[in-house]
Amino acid sequence: MSEFFPAINQPLFLATYVLACFVVTIVPGPTVTVIIANSLRQGPGAGLANVLGTQIGLLPMILIVAFGLETIVTVMAESFIWLKLAGGAYLVYLGYKLLRSDGRFSTSSNQRKLTSTPGFVWQGFVVIWSNPKAMFFLGAFIPQFVDPTGNAISQTIIFGAIFMATTTIFDSLYALIAGKAGSLLSRSRVRFAEVTSGILLIFGGAWLALSGRQ
């Protein structure tokens, strides 16, 4: 195992990496914004589904970092721009729909379909892939901890898995806390939760669309 992942023999070094992952994770970004917004409005299940979607999206990003970030990013550079803009527009659209809501929990089939678990999973996936800076961050962050004496690909994948585990834990806490706060709202204050969630989604969409623009 040590030849593929030398850090296994260095508990302090591994603990430093986990701490770095924790620091990165607790800083709110577009992903956390969406998780909180959906958890406030639809409960913790919606936010946890977002978390699942982001993790599904993170996996191929880590594999790209492991097998050749620079080459793939060069080929797909223009596609990343369109992904970012499309994802930002999607979140703004969702936020706008919440702002236009009437404060009642709809029971129509269309609303149930829109807010189904697969829908929230898809949202999480779209958000993480709409933010190419996430991949660039992974490409700059993980290699700092890779030991050149070991297998670079296996180390990157294992470090990536640790990063995914850390983000899953803390993003899930965001979802549970926000979901609990939302569940305490009386029916008369549902509209407040909708407006708050809508603003958060629009803010997250604008953040995605405008971040990193030259």
Buried (B, 14 or more C-beta within 10 A) or exposed (E): EEEBBBBBEEEEEBEEBEEBBEEBBBEEBBBBBBBBBBBBBBBBBBBBBBBBBBBBBBEEBBBBBBEEBEEBBEEBEEEBEEBBBBBBBBBBEBBBBBBEBEEEEEEEEEEEEEBEEEBBBBBBBBBBBBBBBBBBBBBEBBBEBBBEEBBBBBBBBBBBEBBBEBBBEBBBBBBBBBBEBBEEBEEEEBBEBBBBBBBBBBBBBBBBBEBEEE
